[in-house]
């Protein structure tokens, strides 16, 4: 279905939401993102993250793989992407001077993709509105963060897989993993979902293992990941809350590293155990199959959820990466009926409470952060259950083409 035909076929209210959202983002882009500036998160220039990556390509000439080191005292900040991206940028001879053109092009492409997903979704208008206006999307576009490219590649890979273009889907996912390692789980999931001979699947799994081994070697060279608790929505944030409480009591004890991860994993495990006892009362089970258009969105949402979950469990689910969480909610809500109003409230709060407040309102920011993290903690097991059932009932794991 052509994109523009959707405007004539989609419900009038949904079309209005999409048009309003596009006007909002174009206005923000033209006015240099005043809302993000008000929140105190505005970068010192347009597309600051994209510009940093393009500068790193220049730095590679001098520093080679030393760009992965913490060399922030120079013009080269610690590089946190795959080295293949450097080679790609160099071969295309893309310079930092192209930051504005490339950043604006990526912004427009993402808005087209998100608008399309919102138009075809059968979820409630209130959720579609929250998803397309979520603050994390604004920050992602304003920064020109390369998660934009990862989102595009993952979305296109899901569409390709849903149309049995297996090699294209796998290639797109390989490209995304070489850019950002957190899409690695999708490589293996995609192979499992592909309808092809087992011998060919085994070959792709071996390729995935080699790619994973190479990426893990690169990850070992990465500088320390940013750990500021109020920009992170991963499981590790619960350990940071304990550190915050300890500081309030003037304690010298600080939880770091693996301790943060252990606490986060215990908290997440507890949320899954709680959900296992309450599942039948919270949602209506997935029943039957879905049509092709719904399946297209659902596969995209499944891929987005796997990306979100891998980031969430490893503690690297940052604010601008919330686009993956948003899209996973969009696909989930159109199939399953949420029977408990409280769960619906949790779903809304898990998105709304990523809103930023000016630095002078730090106490209010803390309150919203806690509300958002607890709400997301409740929603994660629900989404996991749903997408497991969706894969089991609709994607025919292990089936071969006729």
Secondary structure, 3 states (H helix, E strand, C coil): CCCCHHHHHCCHHHHHHHHHHHHHHHHHHHCCCHHHHHHCCCCCCCCHHHHHHHHHHHHHHHHHHHHHCCCCCCCCCCCCCCHHHHHHHHHCCCCHHHHHHHHHHHHHHHHHHHHHHHHHCCCCHHHHHHHHHCHHHHHHHHHCCCHHHHHHHHHHHHHHHHCCCHHHHHHHHHHHHHHCHHHHHHHHHHHHHCCCCHHHHHHHHHHHHHHHHHHHHHHCCCCCCCCCHHHECCCCHHHHHHHHHHHHCCCCCCCCCHHHHHHHHHHHHHHHHHHHHHHHHHECCCCCCCCHHHHHHHHHHHHHHHHHHHHHHHCCCEHHHHHHHHHHHHHHHCCCCECCHHHHHHHHHHHHCCCCCCHHHHHHHHHHHHHHHHHHHHHHHHHHHHHHHHHHHHCCCCCCCC
